[in-house]
Amino acid sequence: MSVVNIAVVTPVYKVCNHVLGVLKGIGTEVAKICAVADYCPDHPGNFVLANSADLRVVMLRH
């Protein structure tokens, strides 16, 4: 039996109102969550890092 690692990649642009709910909805079968932050005026990348306790979340800044 082979091991499968699943990752989710999601943009985080102007999503501060609902991004934490989306991240919490990602199931345990996912090993890594890559959140991609562009230069959004709302700074959702900082928001996610400050408010998400999910250790699977990795912030990628573009």
N, CA, C, O and CB atoms as a CASP TS submission, in Angstrom:
PFRMAT TS
TARGET T0000
AUTHOR 0000-0000-0000
METHOD Language model
MODEL 1
PARENT N/A
ATOM      1  N   MET     1       0.845  -1.176   0.000  1.00  0.00           N
ATOM      2  CA  MET     1       0.000   0.000   0.000  1.00  0.00           C
ATOM      3  C   MET     1       0.892   1.242   0.000  1.00  0.00           C
ATOM      4  O   MET     1       1.842   1.327   0.778  1.00  0.00           O
ATOM      5  CB  MET     1      -0.962  -0.004   1.222  1.00  0.00           C
ATOM      6  N   SER     2       0.589   2.192  -0.863  1.00  0.00           N
ATOM      7  CA  SER     2       1.384   3.410  -0.938  1.00  0.00           C
ATOM      8  C   SER     2       0.728   4.512  -0.114  1.00  0.00           C
ATOM      9  O   SER     2      -0.484   4.524   0.098  1.00  0.00           O
ATOM     10  CB  SER     2       1.557   3.858  -2.401  1.00  0.00           C
ATOM     11  N   VAL     3       1.563   5.431   0.339  1.00  0.00           N
ATOM     12  CA  VAL     3       1.096   6.571   1.121  1.00  0.00           C
ATOM     13  C   VAL     3       0.834   7.725   0.169  1.00  0.00           C
ATOM     14  O   VAL     3       1.657   8.019  -0.698  1.00  0.00           O
ATOM     15  CB  VAL     3       2.131   6.974   2.220  1.00  0.00           C
ATOM     16  N   VAL     4      -0.294   8.369   0.325  1.00  0.00           N
ATOM     17  CA  VAL     4      -0.651   9.504  -0.514  1.00  0.00           C
ATOM     18  C   VAL     4      -0.684  10.747   0.368  1.00  0.00           C
ATOM     19  O   VAL     4      -1.375  10.781   1.386  1.00  0.00           O
ATOM     20  CB  VAL     4      -2.026   9.278  -1.232  1.00  0.00           C
ATOM     21  N   ASN     5       0.067  11.762  -0.032  1.00  0.00           N
ATOM     22  CA  ASN     5       0.027  13.050   0.656  1.00  0.00           C
ATOM     23  C   ASN     5      -0.802  14.002  -0.181  1.00  0.00           C
ATOM     24  O   ASN     5      -0.557  14.181  -1.374  1.00  0.00           O
ATOM     25  CB  ASN     5       1.462  13.618   0.900  1.00  0.00           C
ATOM     26  N   ILE     6      -1.778  14.607   0.456  1.00  0.00           N
ATOM     27  CA  ILE     6      -2.662  15.534  -0.234  1.00  0.00           C
ATOM     28  C   ILE     6      -2.395  16.934   0.281  1.00  0.00           C
ATOM     29  O   ILE     6      -2.274  17.159   1.485  1.00  0.00           O
ATOM     30  CB  ILE     6      -4.150  15.145  -0.037  1.00  0.00           C
ATOM     31  N   ALA     7      -2.306  17.870  -0.650  1.00  0.00           N
ATOM     32  CA  ALA     7      -2.139  19.279  -0.300  1.00  0.00           C
ATOM     33  C   ALA     7      -3.247  20.089  -0.957  1.00  0.00           C
ATOM     34  O   ALA     7      -3.730  19.742  -2.035  1.00  0.00           O
ATOM     35  CB  ALA     7      -0.741  19.804  -0.734  1.00  0.00           C
ATOM     36  N   VAL     8      -3.638  21.154  -0.305  1.00  0.00           N
ATOM     37  CA  VAL     8      -4.617  22.093  -0.848  1.00  0.00           C
ATOM     38  C   VAL     8      -3.901  23.421  -1.027  1.00  0.00           C
ATOM     39  O   VAL     8      -3.198  23.885  -0.129  1.00  0.00           O
ATOM     40  CB  VAL     8      -5.882  22.238   0.091  1.00  0.00           C
ATOM     41  N   VAL     9      -4.084  24.028  -2.192  1.00  0.00           N
ATOM     42  CA  VAL     9      -3.539  25.358  -2.464  1.00  0.00           C
ATOM     43  C   VAL     9      -4.719  26.291  -2.665  1.00  0.00           C
ATOM     44  O   VAL     9      -5.595  26.025  -3.487  1.00  0.00           O
ATOM     45  CB  VAL     9      -2.583  25.358  -3.720  1.00  0.00           C
ATOM     46  N   THR    10      -4.743  27.383  -1.917  1.00  0.00           N
ATOM     47  CA  THR    10      -5.856  28.327  -2.033  1.00  0.00           C
ATOM     48  C   THR    10      -5.352  29.764  -2.012  1.00  0.00           C
ATOM     49  O   THR    10      -4.481  30.105  -1.212  1.00  0.00           O
ATOM     50  CB  THR    10      -6.869  28.107  -0.902  1.00  0.00           C
ATOM     51  N   PRO    11      -5.891  30.601  -2.880  1.00  0.00           N
ATOM     52  CA  PRO    11      -5.540  32.021  -2.817  1.00  0.00           C
ATOM     53  C   PRO    11      -6.238  32.661  -1.616  1.00  0.00           C
ATOM     54  O   PRO    11      -7.337  32.257  -1.238  1.00  0.00           O
ATOM     55  CB  PRO    11      -5.933  32.751  -4.139  1.00  0.00           C
ATOM     56  N   VAL    12      -5.603  33.640  -1.036  1.00  0.00           N
ATOM     57  CA  VAL    12      -6.222  34.398   0.063  1.00  0.00           C
ATOM     58  C   VAL    12      -6.157  35.883  -0.287  1.00  0.00           C
ATOM     59  O   VAL    12      -5.280  36.606   0.186  1.00  0.00           O
ATOM     60  CB  VAL    12      -5.502  34.110   1.441  1.00  0.00           C
ATOM     61  N   TYR    13      -7.079  36.319  -1.106  1.00  0.00           N
ATOM     62  CA  TYR    13      -7.155  37.707  -1.539  1.00  0.00           C
ATOM     63  C   TYR    13      -8.544  38.229  -1.209  1.00  0.00           C
ATOM     64  O   TYR    13      -9.544  37.735  -1.731  1.00  0.00           O
ATOM     65  CB  TYR    13      -6.846  37.849  -3.063  1.00  0.00           C
ATOM     66  N   LYS    14      -8.600  39.224  -0.346  1.00  0.00           N
ATOM     67  CA  LYS    14      -9.869  39.815   0.107  1.00  0.00           C
ATOM     68  C   LYS    14     -10.819  38.756   0.662  1.00  0.00           C
ATOM     69  O   LYS    14     -11.970  38.654   0.237  1.00  0.00           O
ATOM     70  CB  LYS    14     -10.548  40.562  -1.045  1.00  0.00           C
ATOM     71  N   VAL    15     -10.323  37.971   1.616  1.00  0.00           N
ATOM     72  CA  VAL    15     -11.108  36.873   2.171  1.00  0.00           C
ATOM     73  C   VAL    15     -11.164  36.859   3.697  1.00  0.00           C
ATOM     74  O   VAL    15     -11.579  35.863   4.290  1.00  0.00           O
ATOM     75  CB  VAL    15     -10.552  35.578   1.691  1.00  0.00           C
ATOM     76  N   CYS    16     -10.757  37.935   4.325  1.00  0.00           N
ATOM     77  CA  CYS    16     -10.669  37.938   5.793  1.00  0.00           C
ATOM     78  C   CYS    16     -11.983  37.566   6.468  1.00  0.00           C
ATOM     79  O   CYS    16     -11.971  37.005   7.564  1.00  0.00           O
ATOM     80  CB  CYS    16     -10.227  39.300   6.278  1.00  0.00           C
ATOM     81  N   ASN    17     -13.113  37.867   5.839  1.00  0.00           N
ATOM     82  CA  ASN    17     -14.402  37.587   6.465  1.00  0.00           C
ATOM     83  C   ASN    17     -14.736  36.100   6.531  1.00  0.00           C
ATOM     84  O   ASN    17     -15.545  35.694   7.365  1.00  0.00           O
ATOM     85  CB  ASN    17     -15.486  38.304   5.723  1.00  0.00           C
ATOM     86  N   HIS    18     -14.134  35.281   5.675  1.00  0.00           N
ATOM     87  CA  HIS    18     -14.523  33.875   5.654  1.00  0.00           C
ATOM     88  C   HIS    18     -13.386  32.876   5.517  1.00  0.00           C
ATOM     89  O   HIS    18     -13.644  31.673   5.475  1.00  0.00           O
ATOM     90  CB  HIS    18     -15.459  33.661   4.559  1.00  0.00           C
ATOM     91  N   VAL    19     -12.159  33.319   5.446  1.00  0.00           N
ATOM     92  CA  VAL    19     -11.049  32.399   5.193  1.00  0.00           C
ATOM     93  C   VAL    19     -10.848  31.398   6.329  1.00  0.00           C
ATOM     94  O   VAL    19     -10.506  30.245   6.066  1.00  0.00           O
ATOM     95  CB  VAL    19      -9.772  33.182   4.975  1.00  0.00           C
ATOM     96  N   LEU    20     -11.046  31.798   7.561  1.00  0.00           N
ATOM     97  CA  LEU    20     -10.828  30.862   8.665  1.00  0.00           C
ATOM     98  C   LEU    20     -11.837  29.719   8.626  1.00  0.00           C
ATOM     99  O   LEU    20     -11.499  28.578   8.940  1.00  0.00           O
ATOM    100  CB  LEU    20     -10.914  31.592  10.008  1.00  0.00           C
ATOM    101  N   GLY    21     -13.066  30.022   8.245  1.00  0.00           N
ATOM    102  CA  GLY    21     -14.079  28.975   8.099  1.00  0.00           C
ATOM    103  C   GLY    21     -13.738  28.004   6.989  1.00  0.00           C
ATOM    104  O   GLY    21     -13.953  26.799   7.118  1.00  0.00           O
ATOM    105  N   VAL    22     -13.207  28.531   5.900  1.00  0.00           N
ATOM    106  CA  VAL    22     -12.792  27.674   4.785  1.00  0.00           C
ATOM    107  C   VAL    22     -11.659  26.754   5.226  1.00  0.00           C
ATOM    108  O   VAL    22     -11.691  25.554   4.951  1.00  0.00           O
ATOM    109  CB  VAL    22     -12.351  28.528   3.571  1.00  0.00           C
ATOM    110  N   LEU    23     -10.662  27.307   5.905  1.00  0.00           N
ATOM    111  CA  LEU    23      -9.531  26.497   6.355  1.00  0.00           C
ATOM    112  C   LEU    23      -9.977  25.436   7.353  1.00  0.00           C
ATOM    113  O   LEU    23      -9.498  24.303   7.302  1.00  0.00           O
ATOM    114  CB  LEU    23      -8.455  27.386   6.982  1.00  0.00           C
ATOM    115  N   LYS    24     -10.892  25.786   8.263  1.00  0.00           N
ATOM    116  CA  LYS    24     -11.391  24.818   9.246  1.00  0.00           C
ATOM    117  C   LYS    24     -12.176  23.701   8.584  1.00  0.00           C
ATOM    118  O   LYS    24     -12.264  22.601   9.129  1.00  0.00           O
ATOM    119  CB  LYS    24     -12.263  25.515  10.279  1.00  0.00           C
ATOM    120  N   GLY    25     -12.744  23.963   7.428  1.00  0.00           N
ATOM    121  CA  GLY    25     -13.527  22.962   6.722  1.00  0.00           C
ATOM    122  C   GLY    25     -12.703  21.952   5.948  1.00  0.00           C
ATOM    123  O   GLY    25     -13.250  20.981   5.425  1.00  0.00           O
ATOM    124  N   ILE    26     -11.417  22.160   5.866  1.00  0.00           N
ATOM    125  CA  ILE    26     -10.542  21.231   5.140  1.00  0.00           C
ATOM    126  C   ILE    26     -10.278  20.029   6.037  1.00  0.00           C
ATOM    127  O   ILE    26      -9.809  20.170   7.166  1.00  0.00           O
ATOM    128  CB  ILE    26      -9.193  21.922   4.715  1.00  0.00           C
ATOM    129  N   GLY    27     -10.582  18.859   5.524  1.00  0.00           N
ATOM    130  CA  GLY    27     -10.531  17.632   6.314  1.00  0.00           C
ATOM    131  C   GLY    27      -9.138  17.159   6.676  1.00  0.00           C
ATOM    132  O   GLY    27      -8.129  17.659   6.178  1.00  0.00           O
ATOM    133  N   THR    28      -9.122  16.175   7.562  1.00  0.00           N
ATOM    134  CA  THR    28      -7.865  15.639   8.081  1.00  0.00           C
ATOM    135  C   THR    28      -7.091  14.816   7.059  1.00  0.00           C
ATOM    136  O   THR    28      -5.924  14.490   7.279  1.00  0.00           O
ATOM    137  CB  THR    28      -8.137  14.795   9.289  1.00  0.00           C
ATOM    138  N   GLU    29      -7.735  14.479   5.939  1.00  0.00           N
ATOM    139  CA  GLU    29      -7.009  13.741   4.893  1.00  0.00           C
ATOM    140  C   GLU    29      -5.997  14.625   4.167  1.00  0.00           C
ATOM    141  O   GLU    29      -5.153  14.122   3.424  1.00  0.00           O
ATOM    142  CB  GLU    29      -7.996  13.155   3.882  1.00  0.00           C
ATOM    143  N   VAL    30      -6.079  15.927   4.377  1.00  0.00           N
ATOM    144  CA  VAL    30      -5.155  16.882   3.762  1.00  0.00           C
ATOM    145  C   VAL    30      -3.961  17.082   4.693  1.00  0.00           C
ATOM    146  O   VAL    30      -4.127  17.392   5.873  1.00  0.00           O
ATOM    147  CB  VAL    30      -5.866  18.246   3.466  1.00  0.00           C
ATOM    148  N   ALA    31      -2.758  16.902   4.152  1.00  0.00           N
ATOM    149  CA  ALA    31      -1.537  16.998   4.949  1.00  0.00           C
ATOM    150  C   ALA    31      -0.984  18.422   5.016  1.00  0.00           C
ATOM    151  O   ALA    31      -0.343  18.778   6.005  1.00  0.00           O
ATOM    152  CB  ALA    31      -0.484  16.075   4.383  1.00  0.00           C
ATOM    153  N   LYS    32      -1.214  19.234   4.001  1.00  0.00           N
ATOM    154  CA  LYS    32      -0.636  20.579   3.938  1.00  0.00           C
ATOM    155  C   LYS    32      -1.619  21.512   3.270  1.00  0.00           C
ATOM    156  O   LYS    32      -2.261  21.148   2.285  1.00  0.00           O
ATOM    157  CB  LYS    32       0.712  20.577   3.179  1.00  0.00           C
ATOM    158  N   ILE    33      -1.740  22.726   3.810  1.00  0.00           N
ATOM    159  CA  ILE    33      -2.586  23.760   3.227  1.00  0.00           C
ATOM    160  C   ILE    33      -1.678  24.929   2.867  1.00  0.00           C
ATOM    161  O   ILE    33      -1.089  25.556   3.747  1.00  0.00           O
ATOM    162  CB  ILE    33      -3.737  24.201   4.213  1.00  0.00           C
ATOM    163  N   CYS    34      -1.566  25.216   1.594  1.00  0.00           N
ATOM    164  CA  CYS    34      -0.735  26.319   1.121  1.00  0.00           C
ATOM    165  C   CYS    34      -1.653  27.489   0.787  1.00  0.00           C
ATOM    166  O   CYS    34      -2.432  27.423  -0.164  1.00  0.00           O
ATOM    167  CB  CYS    34       0.127  25.899  -0.125  1.00  0.00           C
ATOM    168  N   ALA    35      -1.561  28.539   1.558  1.00  0.00           N
ATOM    169  CA  ALA    35      -2.349  29.741   1.325  1.00  0.00           C
ATOM    170  C   ALA    35      -1.462  30.733   0.585  1.00  0.00           C
ATOM    171  O   ALA    35      -0.374  31.068   1.053  1.00  0.00           O
ATOM    172  CB  ALA    35      -2.893  30.348   2.670  1.00  0.00           C
ATOM    173  N   VAL    36      -1.921  31.198  -0.557  1.00  0.00           N
ATOM    174  CA  VAL    36      -1.125  32.090  -1.399  1.00  0.00           C
ATOM    175  C   VAL    36      -1.664  33.513  -1.244  1.00  0.00           C
ATOM    176  O   VAL    36      -2.807  33.798  -1.600  1.00  0.00           O
ATOM    177  CB  VAL    36      -1.160  31.635  -2.901  1.00  0.00           C
ATOM    178  N   ALA    37      -0.827  34.394  -0.711  1.00  0.00           N
ATOM    179  CA  ALA    37      -1.227  35.778  -0.468  1.00  0.00           C
ATOM    180  C   ALA    37      -0.534  36.701  -1.466  1.00  0.00           C
ATOM    181  O   ALA    37       0.694  36.752  -1.536  1.00  0.00           O
ATOM    182  CB  ALA    37      -0.894  36.199   0.982  1.00  0.00           C
ATOM    183  N   ASP    38      -1.340  37.429  -2.236  1.00  0.00           N
ATOM    184  CA  ASP    38      -0.816  38.494  -3.066  1.00  0.00           C
ATOM    185  C   ASP    38      -0.846  39.775  -2.235  1.00  0.00           C
ATOM    186  O   ASP    38      -1.170  39.739  -1.047  1.00  0.00           O
ATOM    187  CB  ASP    38      -1.639  38.645  -4.397  1.00  0.00           C
ATOM    188  N   TYR    39      -0.524  40.859  -2.830  1.00  0.00           N
ATOM    189  CA  TYR    39      -0.480  42.127  -2.110  1.00  0.00           C
ATOM    190  C   TYR    39      -1.876  42.720  -1.982  1.00  0.00           C
ATOM    191  O   TYR    39      -2.193  43.728  -2.613  1.00  0.00           O
ATOM    192  CB  TYR    39       0.453  43.116  -2.817  1.00  0.00           C
ATOM    193  N   CYS    40      -2.701  42.091  -1.165  1.00  0.00           N
ATOM    194  CA  CYS    40      -4.064  42.523  -0.935  1.00  0.00           C
ATOM    195  C   CYS    40      -4.073  43.621   0.129  1.00  0.00           C
ATOM    196  O   CYS    40      -3.345  43.519   1.117  1.00  0.00           O
ATOM    197  CB  CYS    40      -4.953  41.331  -0.510  1.00  0.00           C
ATOM    198  N   PRO    41      -4.879  44.664  -0.051  1.00  0.00           N
ATOM    199  CA  PRO    41      -4.922  45.746   0.936  1.00  0.00           C
ATOM    200  C   PRO    41      -5.460  45.301   2.295  1.00  0.00           C
ATOM    201  O   PRO    41      -5.224  45.979   3.295  1.00  0.00           O
ATOM    202  CB  PRO    41      -5.769  46.877   0.412  1.00  0.00           C
ATOM    203  N   ASP    42      -6.177  44.179   2.353  1.00  0.00           N
ATOM    204  CA  ASP    42      -6.717  43.676   3.624  1.00  0.00           C
ATOM    205  C   ASP    42      -5.692  42.860   4.419  1.00  0.00           C
ATOM    206  O   ASP    42      -5.940  42.534   5.580  1.00  0.00           O
ATOM    207  CB  ASP    42      -7.950  42.823   3.359  1.00  0.00           C
ATOM    208  N   HIS    43      -4.575  42.533   3.830  1.00  0.00           N
ATOM    209  CA  HIS    43      -3.507  41.737   4.453  1.00  0.00           C
ATOM    210  C   HIS    43      -4.019  40.408   4.999  1.00  0.00           C
ATOM    211  O   HIS    43      -3.796  40.097   6.169  1.00  0.00           O
ATOM    212  CB  HIS    43      -2.854  42.529   5.577  1.00  0.00           C
ATOM    213  N   PRO    44      -4.701  39.620   4.170  1.00  0.00           N
ATOM    214  CA  PRO    44      -5.238  38.350   4.661  1.00  0.00           C
ATOM    215  C   PRO    44      -4.156  37.351   5.068  1.00  0.00           C
ATOM    216  O   PRO    44      -4.402  36.482   5.904  1.00  0.00           O
ATOM    217  CB  PRO    44      -6.114  37.732   3.607  1.00  0.00           C
ATOM    218  N   GLY    45      -2.971  37.465   4.490  1.00  0.00           N
ATOM    219  CA  GLY    45      -1.883  36.571   4.889  1.00  0.00           C
ATOM    220  C   GLY    45      -1.534  36.751   6.348  1.00  0.00           C
ATOM    221  O   GLY    45      -1.394  35.773   7.083  1.00  0.00           O
ATOM    222  N   ASN    46      -1.393  37.992   6.773  1.00  0.00           N
ATOM    223  CA  ASN    46      -1.118  38.276   8.181  1.00  0.00           C
ATOM    224  C   ASN    46      -2.282  37.835   9.058  1.00  0.00           C
ATOM    225  O   ASN    46      -2.076  37.311  10.153  1.00  0.00           O
ATOM    226  CB  ASN    46      -0.839  39.770   8.383  1.00  0.00           C
ATOM    227  N   PHE    47      -3.509  38.048   8.577  1.00  0.00           N
ATOM    228  CA  PHE    47      -4.703  37.665   9.315  1.00  0.00           C
ATOM    229  C   PHE    47      -4.736  36.157   9.556  1.00  0.00           C
ATOM    230  O   PHE    47      -5.009  35.705  10.668  1.00  0.00           O
ATOM    231  CB  PHE    47      -5.959  38.109   8.562  1.00  0.00           C
ATOM    232  N   VAL    48      -4.458  35.389   8.513  1.00  0.00           N
ATOM    233  CA  VAL    48      -4.459  33.931   8.641  1.00  0.00           C
ATOM    234  C   VAL    48      -3.395  33.476   9.622  1.00  0.00           C
ATOM    235  O   VAL    48      -3.667  32.652  10.496  1.00  0.00           O
ATOM    236  CB  VAL    48      -4.236  33.269   7.278  1.00  0.00           C
ATOM    237  N   LEU    49      -2.199  33.997   9.488  1.00  0.00           N
ATOM    238  CA  LEU    49      -1.115  33.588  10.379  1.00  0.00           C
ATOM    239  C   LEU    49      -1.415  33.945  11.833  1.00  0.00           C
ATOM    240  O   LEU    49      -1.038  33.198  12.736  1.00  0.00           O
ATOM    241  CB  LEU    49       0.194  34.237   9.944  1.00  0.00           C
ATOM    242  N   ALA    50      -2.075  35.056  12.073  1.00  0.00           N
ATOM    243  CA  ALA    50      -2.372  35.493  13.437  1.00  0.00           C
ATOM    244  C   ALA    50      -3.570  34.753  14.042  1.00  0.00           C
ATOM    245  O   ALA    50      -3.687  34.663  15.264  1.00  0.00           O
ATOM    246  CB  ALA    50      -2.636  36.988  13.451  1.00  0.00           C
ATOM    247  N   ASN    51      -4.455  34.226  13.199  1.00  0.00           N
ATOM    248  CA  ASN    51      -5.715  33.690  13.721  1.00  0.00           C
ATOM    249  C   ASN    51      -5.957  32.209  13.471  1.00  0.00           C
ATOM    250  O   ASN    51      -6.939  31.662  13.974  1.00  0.00           O
ATOM    251  CB  ASN    51      -6.828  34.444  13.141  1.00  0.00           C
ATOM    252  N   SER    52      -5.115  31.558  12.728  1.00  0.00           N
ATOM    253  CA  SER    52      -5.292  30.128  12.473  1.00  0.00           C
ATOM    254  C   SER    52      -4.293  29.337  13.308  1.00  0.00           C
ATOM    255  O   SER    52      -3.089  29.594  13.278  1.00  0.00           O
ATOM    256  CB  SER    52      -5.120  29.806  10.962  1.00  0.00           C
ATOM    257  N   ALA    53      -4.812  28.379  14.045  1.00  0.00           N
ATOM    258  CA  ALA    53      -3.954  27.516  14.860  1.00  0.00           C
ATOM    259  C   ALA    53      -3.612  26.217  14.127  1.00  0.00           C
ATOM    260  O   ALA    53      -2.948  25.344  14.688  1.00  0.00           O
ATOM    261  CB  ALA    53      -4.637  27.198  16.197  1.00  0.00           C
ATOM    262  N   ASP    54      -4.060  26.087  12.884  1.00  0.00           N
ATOM    263  CA  ASP    54      -3.845  24.870  12.107  1.00  0.00           C
ATOM    264  C   ASP    54      -2.377  24.798  11.662  1.00  0.00           C
ATOM    265  O   ASP    54      -1.911  25.634  10.889  1.00  0.00           O
ATOM    266  CB  ASP    54      -4.799  24.827  10.873  1.00  0.00           C
ATOM    267  N   LEU    55      -1.678  23.814  12.149  1.00  0.00           N
ATOM    268  CA  LEU    55      -0.250  23.678  11.840  1.00  0.00           C
ATOM    269  C   LEU    55       0.019  23.258  10.408  1.00  0.00           C
ATOM    270  O   LEU    55       1.164  23.288   9.958  1.00  0.00           O
ATOM    271  CB  LEU    55       0.379  22.686  12.767  1.00  0.00           C
ATOM    272  N   ARG    56      -1.021  22.865   9.689  1.00  0.00           N
ATOM    273  CA  ARG    56      -0.846  22.481   8.283  1.00  0.00           C
ATOM    274  C   ARG    56      -0.747  23.686   7.360  1.00  0.00           C
ATOM    275  O   ARG    56      -0.325  23.550   6.212  1.00  0.00           O
ATOM    276  CB  ARG    56      -1.993  21.598   7.839  1.00  0.00           C
ATOM    277  N   VAL    57      -1.128  24.853   7.841  1.00  0.00           N
ATOM    278  CA  VAL    57      -1.174  26.052   6.998  1.00  0.00           C
ATOM    279  C   VAL    57       0.222  26.622   6.812  1.00  0.00           C
ATOM    280  O   VAL    57       0.939  26.896   7.774  1.00  0.00           O
ATOM    281  CB  VAL    57      -2.105  27.116   7.611  1.00  0.00           C
ATOM    282  N   VAL    58       0.585  26.791   5.551  1.00  0.00           N
ATOM    283  CA  VAL    58       1.835  27.442   5.153  1.00  0.00           C
ATOM    284  C   VAL    58       1.455  28.642   4.306  1.00  0.00           C
ATOM    285  O   VAL    58       0.669  28.510   3.369  1.00  0.00           O
ATOM    286  CB  VAL    58       2.792  26.457   4.368  1.00  0.00           C
ATOM    287  N   MET    59       2.000  29.814   4.618  1.00  0.00           N
ATOM    288  CA  MET    59       1.694  31.034   3.880  1.00  0.00           C
ATOM    289  C   MET    59       2.760  31.256   2.816  1.00  0.00           C
ATOM    290  O   MET    59       3.952  31.324   3.116  1.00  0.00           O
ATOM    291  CB  MET    59       1.605  32.256   4.834  1.00  0.00           C
ATOM    292  N   LEU    60       2.318  31.365   1.581  1.00  0.00           N
ATOM    293  CA  LEU    60       3.205  31.697   0.471  1.00  0.00           C
ATOM    294  C   LEU    60       2.856  33.102   0.021  1.00  0.00           C
ATOM    295  O   LEU    60       1.705  33.385  -0.310  1.00  0.00           O
ATOM    296  CB  LEU    60       3.076  30.666  -0.711  1.00  0.00           C
ATOM    297  N   ARG    61       3.827  33.964   0.007  1.00  0.00           N
ATOM    298  CA  ARG    61       3.578  35.363  -0.383  1.00  0.00           C
ATOM    299  C   ARG    61       4.121  35.606  -1.788  1.00  0.00           C
ATOM    300  O   ARG    61       5.257  35.250  -2.103  1.00  0.00           O
ATOM    301  CB  ARG    61       4.232  36.355   0.633  1.00  0.00           C
ATOM    302  N   HIS    62       3.293  36.214  -2.613  1.00  0.00           N
ATOM    303  CA  HIS    62       3.677  36.466  -3.991  1.00  0.00           C
ATOM    304  C   HIS    62       3.946  37.939  -4.154  1.00  0.00           C
ATOM    305  O   HIS    62       4.288  38.386  -5.249  1.00  0.00           O
ATOM    306  CB  HIS    62       2.591  35.994  -4.975  1.00  0.00           C
TER
END
